[in-house]
Amino acid sequence: MDEIPVGILVGWIYYWSSFLMELIQITCTNNDRTKEAEVMERKDKYMKVQVQGTQLFIEMFREDLNTPYTGHTAGLEFEWQPRN
C-alpha cells in the first residue's frame, strides 16, 4: 500500500475536524436549569451556540478571560464557564 503524503493527511484532518461538534452545557441563571448547546463559533471573549433540538442561537460574551460567557434570549440569561 502506498503511503499518504503528510500534507494531504494534515489537510484531510483539518477539513474533517471542522465537522466535529463541540457540545457544552449552558446554565440558565434565572432557574438553574441546564441545556446542551453546540458551539458554532468561539473566540476569547465571544461565543455563538445553538441550543440542541431547537433553532435557537445565543450569542455569548465575556469581559475577562476569568469570567463566564453570558448571553440573553427570550428574557432569560445563560452562562458557560470553560474549564481551564
MARBA-844824 format. One record per residue: residue number from 0; x, y, z of N, C-alpha, C in turn. Coordinates in nm, 4 decimals. Layout:
<sites>
n n_east n_north n_up ca_east ca_north ca_up c_east c_north c_up
NUM X Y Z X Y Z X Y Z
...
</sites>
This chain:
<sites>
n n_east n_north n_up ca_east ca_north ca_up c_east c_north c_up
0 0.0843 -0.1176 0.0000 0.0000 0.0000 0.0000 0.0888 0.1238 0.0000
1 0.0508 0.2225 -0.0787 0.1271 0.3469 -0.0867 0.1007 0.4320 0.0365
2 0.2034 0.5089 0.0762 0.1868 0.5993 0.1893 0.1207 0.7284 0.1431
3 0.0399 0.7870 0.2311 -0.0259 0.9146 0.2020 0.0702 1.0267 0.2391
4 0.0938 1.1222 0.1492 0.1821 1.2351 0.1831 0.1284 1.3105 0.3052
5 0.2201 1.3563 0.3881 0.1839 1.4231 0.5134 0.0966 1.5456 0.4881
6 0.1280 1.6245 0.3869 0.0496 1.7455 0.3577 -0.0959 1.7141 0.3289
7 -0.1202 1.6071 0.2552 -0.2574 1.5674 0.2245 -0.3276 1.5193 0.3507
8 -0.2570 1.4435 0.4329 -0.3145 1.3920 0.5565 -0.3523 1.5061 0.6509
9 -0.2646 1.6039 0.6671 -0.2926 1.7186 0.7543 -0.4125 1.7968 0.7009
10 -0.4192 1.8182 0.5700 -0.5325 1.8881 0.5109 -0.6628 1.8137 0.5338
11 -0.6590 1.6821 0.5205 -0.7778 1.5992 0.5418 -0.8248 1.6090 0.6866
12 -0.7324 1.6018 0.7815 -0.7682 1.6122 0.9243 -0.8283 1.7491 0.9529
13 -0.7688 1.8556 0.8997 -0.8202 1.9908 0.9216 -0.9603 2.0051 0.8639
14 -0.9818 1.9535 0.7439 -1.1125 1.9625 0.6787 -1.2195 1.8919 0.7602
15 -1.1957 1.7682 0.7986 -1.2972 1.6905 0.8693 -1.3159 1.7353 1.0132
16 -1.2142 1.7937 1.0752 -1.2302 1.8407 1.2135 -1.3301 1.9552 1.2217
17 -1.3503 2.0269 1.1101 -1.4473 2.1367 1.1120 -1.5904 2.0851 1.1237
18 -1.6120 1.9566 1.0998 -1.7449 1.8987 1.1093 -1.7733 1.8377 1.2466
19 -1.6730 1.8301 1.3327 -1.6932 1.7745 1.4659 -1.7617 1.8780 1.5533
20 -1.8604 1.8345 1.6285 -1.9346 1.9265 1.7137 -1.8697 1.9345 1.8513
21 -1.8670 2.0529 1.9052 -1.8300 2.0695 2.0449 -1.9597 2.0974 2.1195
22 -1.9967 2.0073 2.2085 -2.1183 2.0245 2.2873 -2.0814 2.0707 2.4267
23 -2.1567 2.1679 2.4771 -2.1347 2.2205 2.6112 -2.2679 2.2237 2.6850
24 -2.2624 2.2415 2.8156 -2.3811 2.2577 2.8987 -2.3886 2.4036 2.9427
25 -2.4900 2.4766 2.8940 -2.5094 2.6140 2.9384 -2.6136 2.6135 3.0507
26 -2.6007 2.7080 3.1417 -2.6892 2.7149 3.2585 -2.7724 2.8422 3.2533
27 -2.9028 2.8267 3.2734 -2.9918 2.9419 3.2830 -2.9802 2.9961 3.4252
28 -2.9385 3.1218 3.4380 -2.9205 3.1795 3.5714 -3.0533 3.2154 3.6359
29 -3.1621 3.2191 3.5581 -3.2934 3.2508 3.6130 -3.3535 3.1336 3.6905
30 -3.3236 3.0090 3.6446 -3.3863 2.8926 3.7085 -3.2900 2.7757 3.7332
31 -3.1618 2.7952 3.7091 -3.0558 2.6945 3.7309 -3.0725 2.5687 3.6458
32 -3.1530 2.5725 3.5422 -3.1644 2.4582 3.4522 -3.0498 2.4619 3.3520
33 -3.0078 2.3447 3.3067 -2.9018 2.3370 3.2072 -2.9582 2.2873 3.0751
34 -2.8937 2.3297 2.9675 -2.9291 2.2877 2.8327 -2.8010 2.2539 2.7584
35 -2.8096 2.1519 2.6730 -2.6958 2.1184 2.5891 -2.6972 2.2105 2.4674
36 -2.5795 2.2618 2.4313 -2.5687 2.3524 2.3177 -2.4458 2.3158 2.2352
37 -2.4563 2.3375 2.1051 -2.3456 2.3141 2.0140 -2.2743 2.4461 1.9878
38 -2.1434 2.4457 2.0035 -2.0650 2.5664 1.9791 -2.0489 2.5846 1.8285
39 -2.0982 2.6961 1.7785 -2.0882 2.7277 1.6364 -1.9613 2.8081 1.6070
40 -1.9271 2.8964 1.7022 -1.8088 2.9816 1.6877 -1.7614 3.0183 1.8271
41 -1.6295 3.0209 1.8453 -1.5776 3.0552 1.9787 -1.4454 3.1285 1.9677
42 -1.4403 3.2406 2.0367 -1.3182 3.3203 2.0474 -1.2973 3.3497 2.1950
43 -1.1924 3.4237 2.2259 -1.1611 3.4506 2.3668 -1.2754 3.5163 2.4433
44 -1.3436 3.6119 2.3802 -1.4478 3.6867 2.4518 -1.5840 3.6813 2.3838
45 -1.5995 3.5927 2.2857 -1.7256 3.5800 2.2126 -1.7502 3.4339 2.1793
46 -1.8766 3.3941 2.1863 -1.9130 3.2583 2.1501 -2.0561 3.2591 2.0977
47 -2.0805 3.1794 1.9946 -2.2160 3.1637 1.9415 -2.2507 3.0164 1.9525
48 -2.3648 2.9872 2.0167 -2.4075 2.8485 2.0368 -2.5487 2.8289 1.9836
49 -2.5802 2.7033 1.9522 -2.7159 2.6662 1.9140 -2.7658 2.5660 2.0163
50 -2.8797 2.5951 2.0758 -2.9385 2.5050 2.1745 -2.9851 2.3787 2.1016
51 -2.9399 2.2630 2.1489 -2.9713 2.1349 2.0856 -3.1217 2.1139 2.0753
52 -3.1658 2.0632 1.9599 -3.3064 2.0329 1.9391 -3.3922 2.1538 1.9064
53 -3.3287 2.2701 1.8897 -3.4031 2.3921 1.8569 -3.3320 2.4653 1.7440
54 -3.3926 2.5729 1.6998 -3.3265 2.6627 1.6055 -3.2851 2.7909 1.6767
55 -3.2670 2.7824 1.8075 -3.2325 2.8967 1.8910 -3.0812 2.9129 1.8986
56 -3.0332 3.0293 1.8579 -2.8920 3.0633 1.8670 -2.8748 3.1677 1.9764
57 -2.7676 3.1556 2.0531 -2.7390 3.2522 2.1587 -2.5973 3.3034 2.1387
58 -2.5826 3.4356 2.1317 -2.4502 3.4962 2.1281 -2.4112 3.5274 2.2720
59 -2.2938 3.4817 2.3094 -2.2479 3.4967 2.4472 -2.1165 3.5744 2.4484
60 -2.1013 3.6602 2.5481 -1.9841 3.7468 2.5582 -1.9274 3.7384 2.6992
61 -1.8015 3.7797 2.7131 -1.7417 3.7956 2.8454 -1.6399 3.9078 2.8409
62 -1.6277 3.9776 2.9525 -1.5371 4.0924 2.9622 -1.3925 4.0487 2.9845
63 -1.3753 3.9436 3.0630 -1.2431 3.8995 3.1065 -1.2319 3.7492 3.0853
64 -1.1140 3.7005 3.0626 -1.0952 3.5577 3.0382 -1.1242 3.4720 3.1610
65 -1.1316 3.5329 3.2785 -1.1600 3.4585 3.4020 -1.3080 3.4591 3.4391
66 -1.3918 3.5189 3.3565 -1.5351 3.5247 3.3843 -1.6099 3.4361 3.2854
67 -1.7318 3.3936 3.3206 -1.8074 3.3083 3.2284 -1.8617 3.3869 3.1086
68 -1.8852 3.3154 2.9998 -1.9581 3.3723 2.8873 -2.1020 3.3911 2.9326
69 -2.1662 3.5016 2.8927 -2.3042 3.5295 2.9285 -2.3803 3.5740 2.8039
70 -2.5029 3.5206 2.7895 -2.5870 3.5589 2.6777 -2.7322 3.5634 2.7192
71 -2.8119 3.6373 2.6437 -2.9537 3.6552 2.6755 -3.0405 3.6169 2.5559
72 -3.1520 3.5522 2.5852 -3.2528 3.5244 2.4839 -3.3862 3.4991 2.5522
73 -3.4926 3.5418 2.4904 -3.6294 3.5200 2.5403 -3.6446 3.5603 2.6871
74 -3.5770 3.6663 2.7277 -3.5876 3.7147 2.8647 -3.5107 3.6326 2.9664
75 -3.4304 3.5360 2.9202 -3.3512 3.4511 3.0098 -3.2028 3.4774 2.9894
76 -3.1257 3.4569 3.0963 -2.9810 3.4734 3.0900 -2.9150 3.3367 3.1018
77 -2.8162 3.3118 3.0152 -2.7427 3.1862 3.0161 -2.5948 3.2128 3.0364
78 -2.5287 3.1184 3.1056 -2.3853 3.1298 3.1317 -2.3154 2.9994 3.0980
79 -2.1861 3.0145 3.0671 -2.0992 2.8977 3.0498 -1.9586 2.9377 3.0884
80 -1.8983 2.8619 3.1789 -1.7610 2.8856 3.2230 -1.6734 2.7723 3.1710
81 -1.5798 2.8028 3.0801 -1.4913 2.6965 3.0310 -1.4036 2.6437 3.1427
82 -1.3701 2.5174 3.1321 -1.2769 2.4565 3.2284 -1.1363 2.4884 3.1853
83 -1.0542 2.5244 3.2801 -0.9134 2.5564 3.2479 -0.8276 2.4345 3.2487
</sites>
